[in-house]
Amino acid sequence: MTSAVHAHAIQGERVELPVRIRDAAVASAMFAVPADAARAVIAYSGLDVAEPLPGRAICSLAFVRYADGDLGPYHEFAVAFLVRPPGAAPPPAGPLGRLRGMAGVGAFIHWLPVNQEFTLEAGRTIWGFPKELADIPMDLAGRVKRCAVRFGGRTAIEVAVAPGAPMPEGSGAPRVEAYSCLDGVTRRTPWTVTPSGVRMRPGGAKVVLGDHPVAEELRGLGLDRARALSTSTVGHLQMVFEGAEEVRP
């Protein structure tokens, strides 16, 4: 059932839906990881990973600098997996079946550290996003885009994304179904993106993992050894987040 709440009180401020991000910059990397291992990581959500290749799921690492939006400026890091829609029938066997099975896939947000308390409370309250507070130094101005996530001075993960080739304007997915699970409740949030200044390339990512529990999960997926399928950067991104809807996987 879609939430009928169109505004939320966050730290004494009124946040109205939809929430709009007017300017953000992003760098991301996508990896093919063992599907069974990814399935075990997100089992708590009740969702199932999509398998574009036999036995392989897709894990995305992304870091975002929010410069102008309804939740204020902040830095964010995301670990996400492509998932099948809740209740979807198993895809038919074979390459064509797998291709059909990718229709309607969404992004399950597994880990979402941020560096500001206002967006942390808003994200958890409004959408059930698994936000937690961290130090997230980030450099999106240099040729190589870099980010780290640290807790109490201890590094959980570092990611570097090399530059890619410019893509035609209008590239990218205009609408994404974002899924989250917090306190045992799985939710779906319609998410619209409008990117410009997109660059992409095969490979191009370097990942260094620390000793945070999530880093151990990512190490179990082989992300400290795997070559990225692709990396991308977005110089300017606008986003719109609608209200969250509870789903029953």
Backbone as CSV, one residue per row, in Angstrom:
resi,resn,N_x,N_y,N_z,CA_x,CA_y,CA_z,C_x,C_y,C_z
1,MET,0.850,-1.194,0.000,0.000,0.000,0.000,0.881,1.238,0.000
2,THR,0.655,2.162,-0.907,1.433,3.385,-0.988,1.099,4.296,0.186
3,SER,2.140,4.891,0.750,1.929,5.784,1.879,1.115,6.992,1.444
4,ALA,0.123,7.386,2.283,-0.684,8.570,1.996,-0.054,9.824,2.583
5,VAL,1.078,9.670,3.260,1.745,10.808,3.877,2.517,11.564,2.803
6,HIS,2.245,12.839,2.638,2.895,13.651,1.614,3.888,14.641,2.193
7,ALA,4.032,14.665,3.506,5.012,15.533,4.142,5.448,14.895,5.461
8,HIS,6.695,15.108,5.836,7.247,14.543,7.057,7.977,15.634,7.828
9,ALA,7.916,15.546,9.143,8.674,16.450,9.999,10.011,15.793,10.323
10,ILE,11.095,16.406,9.865,12.433,15.892,10.078,13.250,16.954,10.802
11,GLN,13.611,16.652,12.045,14.406,17.570,12.867,13.815,18.979,12.859
12,GLY,12.496,19.040,12.998,11.818,20.326,13.080,11.539,20.996,11.751
13,GLU,11.927,20.349,10.646,11.672,20.912,9.320,10.666,20.047,8.573
14,ARG,9.904,20.686,7.707,8.895,19.992,6.909,9.513,19.550,5.574
15,VAL,9.462,18.257,5.301,9.965,17.718,4.031,8.768,17.189,3.254
16,GLU,8.490,17.782,2.101,7.344,17.398,1.297,7.759,16.432,0.197
17,LEU,6.822,15.552,-0.160,7.029,14.620,-1.265,6.358,15.163,-2.525
18,PRO,6.950,14.923,-3.700,8.207,14.201,-3.876,9.408,15.046,-3.464
19,VAL,10.459,14.370,-3.030,11.708,15.036,-2.684,12.527,15.221,-3.963
20,ARG,13.028,16.427,-4.150,13.753,16.751,-5.381,15.226,17.054,-5.105
21,ILE,16.061,16.474,-5.933,17.492,16.773,-5.926,17.775,17.548,-7.204
22,ARG,18.249,18.781,-7.058,18.432,19.644,-8.219,19.834,19.562,-8.815
23,ASP,20.799,19.156,-8.013,22.163,19.038,-8.543,22.946,18.029,-7.718
24,ALA,23.431,16.989,-8.385,24.296,15.994,-7.754,25.304,15.513,-8.782
25,ALA,26.406,14.942,-8.298,27.418,14.328,-9.170,27.693,12.929,-8.648
26,VAL,27.930,11.976,-9.567,27.985,10.558,-9.208,29.149,9.878,-9.909
27,ALA,29.743,8.909,-9.232,30.657,7.952,-9.859,30.249,6.568,-9.385
28,SER,30.293,5.584,-10.288,29.820,4.253,-9.919,30.561,3.175,-10.693
29,ALA,30.480,1.964,-10.171,31.083,0.792,-10.812,30.140,-0.384,-10.633
30,MET,30.024,-1.211,-11.680,29.165,-2.385,-11.633,30.018,-3.641,-11.778
31,PHE,29.689,-4.655,-10.961,30.452,-5.886,-10.929,29.516,-7.085,-11.087
32,ALA,29.975,-8.117,-11.785,29.286,-9.407,-11.802,29.831,-10.232,-10.641
33,VAL,28.944,-10.674,-9.748,29.347,-11.394,-8.545,28.590,-12.720,-8.474
34,PRO,29.073,-13.678,-7.691,28.347,-14.956,-7.581,26.920,-14.740,-7.084
35,ALA,25.954,-15.248,-7.832,24.544,-15.004,-7.504,24.166,-15.580,-6.150
36,ASP,24.651,-16.771,-5.824,24.280,-17.371,-4.540,24.820,-16.560,-3.374
37,ALA,26.031,-16.022,-3.525,26.597,-15.191,-2.462,25.810,-13.897,-2.311
38,ALA,25.447,-13.277,-3.433,24.641,-12.053,-3.377,23.272,-12.333,-2.789
39,ARG,22.694,-13.476,-3.147,21.381,-13.862,-2.630,21.427,-13.996,-1.100
40,ALA,22.513,-14.541,-0.596,22.654,-14.696,0.853,22.782,-13.338,1.540
41,VAL,23.475,-12.394,0.895,23.660,-11.066,1.487,22.331,-10.348,1.659
42,ILE,21.432,-10.458,0.681,20.171,-9.696,0.753,18.991,-10.562,1.171
43,ALA,19.255,-11.748,1.708,18.163,-12.663,2.069,17.186,-12.020,3.049
44,TYR,17.669,-11.123,3.902,16.796,-10.495,4.908,15.667,-9.691,4.280
45,SER,15.826,-9.292,3.010,14.813,-8.465,2.345,13.658,-9.274,1.778
46,GLY,13.884,-10.591,1.568,12.888,-11.410,0.901,12.921,-11.283,-0.609
47,LEU,13.803,-10.427,-1.156,13.910,-10.248,-2.598,14.934,-11.213,-3.179
48,ASP,14.897,-11.361,-4.503,15.839,-12.246,-5.179,16.625,-11.449,-6.206
49,VAL,17.903,-11.777,-6.334,18.740,-11.071,-7.294,18.379,-11.474,-8.720
50,ALA,18.580,-10.555,-9.637,18.476,-10.866,-11.059,19.779,-11.514,-11.511
51,GLU,19.678,-12.402,-12.496,20.858,-13.094,-13.028,20.957,-12.858,-14.532
52,PRO,21.577,-11.780,-14.961,21.722,-11.555,-16.404,22.624,-12.584,-17.072
53,LEU,23.516,-13.191,-16.294,24.360,-14.289,-16.757,24.167,-15.462,-15.809
54,PRO,24.315,-16.685,-16.289,24.080,-17.842,-15.412,24.949,-17.790,-14.158
55,GLY,24.288,-17.821,-13.006,25.013,-17.846,-11.745,25.665,-16.550,-11.347
56,ARG,25.362,-15.444,-12.037,25.984,-14.150,-11.730,24.912,-13.096,-11.463
57,ALA,25.139,-12.327,-10.415,24.293,-11.191,-10.085,25.097,-9.914,-10.308
58,ILE,24.416,-8.772,-10.234,25.074,-7.487,-10.458,25.068,-6.690,-9.162
59,CYS,26.267,-6.293,-8.736,26.439,-5.428,-7.565,27.005,-4.086,-8.023
60,SER,26.432,-3.020,-7.534,26.867,-1.671,-7.891,27.420,-0.956,-6.665
61,LEU,28.552,-0.292,-6.837,29.112,0.606,-5.836,29.038,2.017,-6.398
62,ALA,28.485,2.953,-5.645,28.332,4.313,-6.150,28.601,5.317,-5.045
63,PHE,29.195,6.441,-5.411,29.312,7.539,-4.460,28.792,8.819,-5.100
64,VAL,28.085,9.605,-4.266,27.308,10.740,-4.747,27.599,11.966,-3.895
65,ARG,27.822,13.079,-4.571,27.883,14.372,-3.885,26.607,15.131,-4.199
66,TYR,25.767,15.307,-3.189,24.535,16.078,-3.331,24.855,17.548,-3.045
67,ALA,24.725,18.395,-4.056,25.072,19.803,-3.900,23.857,20.671,-3.596
68,ASP,22.704,20.338,-4.206,21.505,21.157,-4.036,20.284,20.252,-4.086
69,GLY,19.540,20.200,-2.977,18.347,19.371,-2.938,17.546,19.634,-1.686
70,ASP,16.387,18.996,-1.610,15.482,19.225,-0.488,16.024,18.712,0.836
71,LEU,17.038,17.845,0.798,17.624,17.322,2.038,18.957,17.965,2.369
72,GLY,19.314,19.021,1.631,20.559,19.725,1.893,21.749,19.061,1.222
73,PRO,22.943,19.670,1.333,24.144,19.082,0.748,24.701,17.971,1.631
74,TYR,25.171,16.898,0.995,25.783,15.799,1.744,26.484,14.845,0.802
75,HIS,27.270,13.958,1.372,27.926,12.880,0.632,27.246,11.555,0.982
76,GLU,27.256,10.639,0.007,26.596,9.348,0.195,27.374,8.265,-0.550
77,PHE,27.393,7.068,0.032,27.978,5.896,-0.636,26.905,4.814,-0.648
78,ALA,26.826,4.063,-1.750,25.770,3.058,-1.862,26.325,1.726,-2.351
79,VAL,25.841,0.662,-1.719,26.028,-0.702,-2.217,24.640,-1.211,-2.603
80,ALA,24.468,-1.572,-3.872,23.149,-1.979,-4.363,23.276,-3.219,-5.238
81,PHE,22.165,-3.950,-5.344,22.097,-5.152,-6.180,20.889,-5.042,-7.098
82,LEU,21.033,-5.509,-8.337,19.871,-5.610,-9.212,19.010,-6.769,-8.740
83,VAL,17.710,-6.506,-8.570,16.790,-7.521,-8.056,15.579,-7.640,-8.965
84,ARG,14.963,-8.831,-8.902,13.749,-9.081,-9.651,12.563,-8.477,-8.907
85,PRO,11.530,-8.059,-9.628,10.355,-7.499,-8.948,9.749,-8.520,-7.989
86,PRO,9.230,-8.079,-6.853,8.597,-9.004,-5.910,7.464,-9.782,-6.567
87,GLY,7.439,-11.092,-6.348,6.382,-11.921,-6.884,6.530,-12.304,-8.336
88,ALA,7.642,-11.879,-8.979,7.823,-12.213,-10.389,8.073,-13.707,-10.552
89,ALA,7.519,-14.292,-11.605,7.741,-15.705,-11.889,9.184,-15.929,-12.311
90,PRO,9.743,-17.092,-12.032,11.112,-17.380,-12.479,11.228,-17.214,-13.989
91,PRO,12.315,-16.611,-14.463,12.457,-16.412,-15.905,12.657,-17.743,-16.621
92,PRO,12.241,-17.823,-17.886,12.472,-19.039,-18.660,13.965,-19.322,-18.794
93,ALA,14.294,-20.587,-19.036,15.689,-20.970,-19.190,16.240,-20.444,-20.513
94,GLY,17.569,-20.350,-20.581,18.228,-19.954,-21.810,18.507,-18.467,-21.877
95,PRO,19.358,-18.048,-22.822,19.737,-16.634,-22.933,18.553,-15.697,-23.126
96,LEU,17.597,-16.075,-23.977,16.431,-15.215,-24.191,15.583,-15.116,-22.926
97,GLY,15.480,-16.225,-22.204,14.740,-16.205,-20.954,15.384,-15.281,-19.943
98,ARG,16.708,-15.326,-19.866,17.410,-14.435,-18.935,17.203,-12.983,-19.337
99,LEU,17.212,-12.726,-20.652,16.989,-11.363,-21.124,15.595,-10.884,-20.738
100,ARG,14.594,-11.747,-20.928,13.231,-11.374,-20.533,13.139,-11.185,-19.020
101,GLY,13.906,-11.973,-18.285,13.893,-11.874,-16.833,14.455,-10.580,-16.295
102,MET,15.159,-9.817,-17.153,15.707,-8.532,-16.720,14.681,-7.408,-16.822
103,ALA,13.528,-7.692,-17.437,12.483,-6.671,-17.546,11.946,-6.319,-16.158
104,GLY,11.888,-5.058,-15.876,11.337,-4.608,-14.605,12.249,-4.753,-13.411
105,VAL,13.545,-5.048,-13.616,14.441,-5.184,-12.470,14.564,-3.854,-11.745
106,GLY,14.842,-3.938,-10.453,15.038,-2.750,-9.647,16.384,-2.793,-8.958
107,ALA,16.653,-1.769,-8.166,17.908,-1.674,-7.424,17.610,-1.799,-5.932
108,PHE,18.146,-2.851,-5.310,17.978,-3.004,-3.866,19.154,-2.328,-3.167
109,ILE,18.849,-1.342,-2.321,19.878,-0.575,-1.613,20.216,-1.312,-0.324
110,HIS,21.368,-1.932,-0.298,21.771,-2.756,0.843,22.476,-1.948,1.923
111,TRP,23.290,-0.985,1.528,24.081,-0.197,2.494,24.173,1.220,1.978
112,LEU,23.941,2.212,2.849,23.837,3.588,2.381,24.375,4.583,3.417
113,PRO,25.668,4.563,3.697,26.213,5.559,4.616,26.134,6.971,4.034
114,VAL,25.900,7.944,4.906,25.863,9.364,4.556,26.656,10.125,5.610
115,ASN,26.959,11.398,5.311,27.788,12.149,6.247,27.055,13.294,6.935
116,GLN,25.712,13.326,6.826,24.936,14.368,7.489,23.735,13.747,8.192
117,GLU,23.414,14.241,9.392,22.357,13.639,10.199,20.956,13.919,9.657
118,PHE,20.756,15.070,8.995,19.410,15.386,8.511,18.977,14.380,7.447
119,THR,19.851,14.124,6.469,19.488,13.168,5.423,19.413,11.749,5.967
120,LEU,20.191,11.443,7.003,20.103,10.132,7.630,18.706,9.899,8.188
121,GLU,18.215,10.872,8.979,16.880,10.707,9.570,15.796,10.710,8.499
122,ALA,15.937,11.586,7.489,14.938,11.641,6.428,14.898,10.331,5.652
123,GLY,16.066,9.813,5.300,16.118,8.590,4.510,15.517,7.400,5.234
124,ARG,15.794,7.272,6.518,15.265,6.154,7.284,13.770,6.325,7.549
125,THR,13.332,7.556,7.826,11.940,7.802,8.182,11.013,7.731,6.972
126,ILE,11.411,8.362,5.864,10.509,8.504,4.720,10.495,7.251,3.842
127,TRP,11.685,6.677,3.592,11.768,5.575,2.622,12.277,4.255,3.206
128,GLY,12.730,4.252,4.448,13.313,3.040,4.991,14.657,2.710,4.379
129,PHE,15.383,3.717,3.908,16.719,3.490,3.377,17.683,3.206,4.534
130,PRO,18.609,2.251,4.369,19.505,1.854,5.466,20.672,2.813,5.635
131,LYS,20.361,4.054,5.937,21.411,5.060,6.089,22.057,4.960,7.468
132,GLU,23.362,5.183,7.497,24.094,5.299,8.749,25.141,6.372,8.582
133,LEU,25.578,6.950,9.702,26.468,8.103,9.660,27.917,7.650,9.554
134,ALA,28.645,8.268,8.630,30.053,7.929,8.412,30.788,9.169,7.914
135,ASP,32.102,9.102,7.972,32.950,10.106,7.331,33.173,9.643,5.892
136,ILE,32.839,10.495,4.910,32.897,10.088,3.505,33.676,11.128,2.704
137,PRO,35.000,11.155,2.827,35.780,12.059,1.978,35.641,11.661,0.517
138,MET,35.562,12.671,-0.350,35.241,12.406,-1.752,35.912,13.436,-2.636
139,ASP,36.427,13.005,-3.780,37.001,13.906,-4.776,36.376,13.589,-6.121
140,LEU,35.461,14.462,-6.566,34.838,14.314,-7.874,35.338,15.362,-8.860
141,ALA,36.323,16.158,-8.436,36.845,17.211,-9.304,38.020,16.730,-10.147
142,GLY,38.755,15.748,-9.657,39.924,15.270,-10.372,39.575,14.360,-11.538
143,ARG,40.596,14.016,-12.313,40.391,13.127,-13.465,39.905,11.759,-13.003
144,VAL,40.525,11.211,-11.962,40.071,9.975,-11.326,39.196,10.356,-10.144
145,LYS,37.988,9.816,-10.094,37.051,10.124,-9.014,37.323,9.165,-7.857
146,ARG,37.386,9.697,-6.641,37.772,8.893,-5.484,36.816,9.115,-4.322
147,CYS,36.645,8.061,-3.521,35.795,8.144,-2.340,36.252,7.107,-1.323
148,ALA,36.052,7.428,-0.053,36.306,6.480,1.035,35.164,6.574,2.028
149,VAL,34.933,5.497,2.748,33.949,5.481,3.840,34.693,5.071,5.097
150,ARG,34.601,5.908,6.142,35.354,5.659,7.368,34.452,5.806,8.587
151,PHE,34.729,4.981,9.580,34.026,5.015,10.855,35.070,5.149,11.952
152,GLY,35.029,6.274,12.683,35.993,6.477,13.761,37.431,6.398,13.284
153,GLY,37.697,6.864,12.077,39.042,6.842,11.536,39.436,5.538,10.865
154,ARG,38.601,4.511,10.969,38.893,3.212,10.339,38.205,3.142,8.985
155,THR,38.951,2.782,7.970,38.417,2.739,6.613,37.625,1.462,6.365
156,ALA,36.402,1.618,5.877,35.589,0.466,5.487,35.842,0.112,4.025
157,ILE,35.885,1.135,3.158,36.066,0.894,1.732,36.626,2.145,1.074
158,GLU,37.440,1.937,0.063,37.903,3.006,-0.809,37.635,2.595,-2.256
159,VAL,37.145,3.535,-3.057,36.850,3.261,-4.457,37.421,4.381,-5.309
160,ALA,38.082,4.009,-6.416,38.547,4.974,-7.412,37.963,4.584,-8.757
161,VAL,37.464,5.578,-9.496,36.836,5.356,-10.801,37.587,6.179,-11.845
162,ALA,38.118,5.495,-12.857,38.870,6.157,-13.920,37.920,6.814,-14.913
163,PRO,38.399,7.820,-15.669,37.509,8.518,-16.607,37.126,7.647,-17.792
164,GLY,35.933,7.894,-18.313,35.433,7.151,-19.463,35.167,8.065,-20.636
165,ALA,34.530,7.514,-21.671,34.202,8.276,-22.872,32.846,8.956,-22.708
166,PRO,32.693,10.151,-23.260,31.398,10.836,-23.133,30.294,10.104,-23.862
167,MET,29.128,10.068,-23.248,27.943,9.437,-23.821,26.994,10.514,-24.353
168,PRO,26.143,10.157,-25.326,25.171,11.134,-25.836,24.243,11.619,-24.721
169,GLU,23.851,12.859,-24.803,22.897,13.375,-23.820,21.600,12.576,-23.905
170,GLY,20.979,12.370,-22.746,19.781,11.547,-22.681,20.089,10.111,-22.339
171,SER,21.399,9.760,-22.172,21.748,8.401,-21.775,21.326,8.165,-20.332
172,GLY,21.036,6.925,-20.006,20.697,6.578,-18.629,19.239,6.184,-18.488
173,ALA,18.928,5.571,-17.344,17.565,5.099,-17.079,16.764,6.220,-16.434
174,PRO,15.677,6.694,-17.069,14.923,7.815,-16.499,14.133,7.450,-15.246
175,ARG,13.794,6.160,-15.082,13.003,5.751,-13.913,13.550,4.439,-13.378
176,VAL,13.712,4.394,-12.069,14.249,3.214,-11.397,13.333,2.882,-10.229
177,GLU,13.114,1.595,-9.992,12.423,1.164,-8.781,13.501,0.855,-7.741
178,ALA,13.558,1.661,-6.688,14.535,1.449,-5.622,13.864,0.671,-4.494
179,TYR,14.509,-0.393,-4.042,13.992,-1.214,-2.955,14.892,-1.059,-1.733
180,SER,14.282,-1.181,-0.567,15.030,-1.107,0.685,14.344,-2.004,1.706
181,CYS,15.073,-2.342,2.753,14.487,-3.130,3.843,15.080,-2.641,5.151
182,LEU,14.223,-2.125,6.011,14.648,-1.602,7.303,13.675,-2.090,8.368
183,ASP,14.214,-2.604,9.463,13.395,-3.109,10.574,12.389,-4.164,10.103
184,GLY,12.817,-4.995,9.159,11.984,-6.095,8.695,10.917,-5.724,7.688
185,VAL,10.875,-4.472,7.260,9.872,-4.022,6.292,10.566,-3.709,4.967
186,THR,10.106,-4.353,3.892,10.647,-4.111,2.561,9.767,-3.099,1.843
187,ARG,10.419,-2.133,1.211,9.698,-1.040,0.563,10.211,-0.833,-0.860
188,ARG,9.338,-0.244,-1.677,9.700,0.139,-3.041,9.471,1.635,-3.196
189,THR,10.451,2.331,-3.771,10.355,3.771,-3.961,10.575,4.115,-5.430
190,PRO,9.606,4.712,-6.107,9.827,5.184,-7.474,10.844,6.334,-7.470
191,TRP,11.793,6.243,-8.380,12.941,7.146,-8.375,13.217,7.541,-9.824
192,THR,13.112,8.833,-10.136,13.332,9.338,-11.484,14.650,10.089,-11.536
193,VAL,15.455,9.798,-12.563,16.766,10.441,-12.681,16.891,11.112,-14.045
194,THR,17.539,12.279,-14.055,17.815,13.010,-15.291,19.294,13.362,-15.311
195,PRO,20.118,12.555,-16.010,21.556,12.783,-15.993,22.040,13.605,-17.185
196,SER,23.139,14.303,-16.990,23.858,14.943,-18.092,25.350,14.904,-17.758
197,GLY,26.167,15.022,-18.781,27.599,14.897,-18.571,27.994,13.487,-18.173
198,VAL,27.411,12.478,-18.876,27.658,11.073,-18.553,28.889,10.575,-19.305
199,ARG,29.760,9.872,-18.590,30.914,9.197,-19.188,30.916,7.741,-18.738
200,MET,31.262,6.826,-19.654,31.273,5.401,-19.324,32.472,4.724,-19.957
201,ARG,32.842,3.574,-19.387,33.918,2.757,-19.939,33.825,1.352,-19.368
202,PRO,34.372,0.370,-20.047,34.513,-0.950,-19.430,35.628,-0.910,-18.388
203,GLY,35.473,-1.726,-17.338,36.486,-1.740,-16.281,36.612,-0.372,-15.645
204,GLY,37.803,-0.061,-15.134,38.078,1.297,-14.666,37.878,1.557,-13.196
205,ALA,37.704,0.522,-12.372,37.491,0.734,-10.938,38.561,0.021,-10.127
206,LYS,38.956,0.659,-9.034,39.827,0.027,-8.049,39.129,0.065,-6.696
207,VAL,39.020,-1.085,-6.049,38.325,-1.196,-4.768,39.299,-1.716,-3.711
208,VAL,39.369,-1.015,-2.591,40.165,-1.454,-1.442,39.221,-1.590,-0.255
209,LEU,39.188,-2.768,0.361,38.272,-3.033,1.465,38.999,-3.019,2.795
210,GLY,38.284,-2.529,3.826,38.835,-2.492,5.169,38.281,-3.617,6.017
211,ASP,37.951,-3.297,7.293,37.509,-4.348,8.219,36.109,-4.118,8.770
212,HIS,35.319,-3.264,8.130,33.919,-3.082,8.509,33.142,-4.340,8.129
213,PRO,32.060,-4.693,8.864,31.272,-5.880,8.504,30.794,-5.885,7.059
214,VAL,30.392,-4.737,6.521,29.981,-4.693,5.119,31.168,-4.975,4.203
215,ALA,32.352,-4.501,4.588,33.541,-4.802,3.799,33.781,-6.308,3.745
216,GLU,33.517,-6.999,4.845,33.670,-8.457,4.840,32.661,-9.099,3.892
217,GLU,31.428,-8.583,3.863,30.440,-9.090,2.909,30.910,-8.889,1.469
218,LEU,31.441,-7.699,1.192,31.891,-7.399,-0.164,33.117,-8.229,-0.530
219,ARG,33.945,-8.494,0.454,35.094,-9.367,0.210,34.614,-10.777,-0.139
220,GLY,33.535,-11.213,0.529,32.963,-12.519,0.225,32.384,-12.590,-1.176
221,LEU,32.035,-11.428,-1.760,31.561,-11.377,-3.137,32.714,-11.280,-4.133
222,GLY,33.916,-11.118,-3.614,35.082,-11.030,-4.484,35.344,-9.645,-5.044
223,LEU,34.760,-8.600,-4.451,34.901,-7.267,-5.023,36.298,-6.680,-4.864
224,ASP,37.076,-7.211,-3.964,38.459,-6.731,-3.842,39.364,-7.349,-4.903
225,ARG,38.833,-8.317,-5.665,39.640,-8.986,-6.699,39.037,-8.845,-8.091
226,ALA,37.743,-8.543,-8.167,37.038,-8.566,-9.451,37.327,-7.325,-10.289
227,ARG,37.291,-7.509,-11.597,37.360,-6.386,-12.528,35.936,-5.890,-12.771
228,ALA,35.755,-4.583,-12.725,34.420,-4.024,-12.940,33.940,-4.318,-14.352
229,LEU,32.653,-4.634,-14.479,32.059,-4.725,-15.806,32.122,-3.380,-16.509
230,SER,31.763,-2.341,-15.773,31.772,-0.989,-16.332,31.827,0.017,-15.196
231,THR,32.272,1.214,-15.536,32.229,2.335,-14.600,31.600,3.522,-15.314
232,SER,31.037,4.419,-14.533,30.421,5.605,-15.118,30.545,6.781,-14.161
233,THR,30.525,7.978,-14.730,30.458,9.206,-13.952,29.359,10.083,-14.539
234,VAL,28.714,10.837,-13.685,27.664,11.763,-14.107,28.009,13.126,-13.529
235,GLY,28.246,14.088,-14.398,28.633,15.410,-13.932,27.506,16.190,-13.297
236,HIS,26.301,15.970,-13.780,25.143,16.703,-13.253,23.942,15.770,-13.280
237,LEU,23.336,15.592,-12.135,22.204,14.669,-12.014,21.084,15.320,-11.224
238,GLN,19.880,15.266,-11.777,18.676,15.666,-11.061,17.881,14.408,-10.734
239,MET,17.242,14.382,-9.566,16.500,13.206,-9.128,15.204,13.628,-8.446
240,VAL,14.210,12.731,-8.534,12.943,12.913,-7.836,12.609,11.603,-7.132
241,PHE,12.382,11.665,-5.822,12.005,10.498,-5.029,10.547,10.631,-4.598
242,GLU,9.730,9.661,-5.010,8.337,9.634,-4.573,8.252,8.971,-3.197
243,GLY,7.029,8.817,-2.687,6.849,8.130,-1.421,7.090,6.631,-1.538
244,ALA,7.402,5.988,-0.423,7.688,4.561,-0.407,6.407,3.754,-0.274
245,GLU,6.451,2.553,-0.830,5.342,1.629,-0.784,5.841,0.318,-0.159
246,GLU,5.146,-0.188,0.851,5.515,-1.472,1.415,5.167,-2.582,0.427
247,VAL,6.066,-3.549,0.318,5.822,-4.682,-0.578,5.975,-5.981,0.184
248,ARG,5.324,-7.005,-0.299,5.445,-8.343,0.297,6.162,-9.238,-0.694
249,PRO,7.454,-9.483,-0.469,8.217,-10.293,-1.428,7.640,-11.696,-1.543
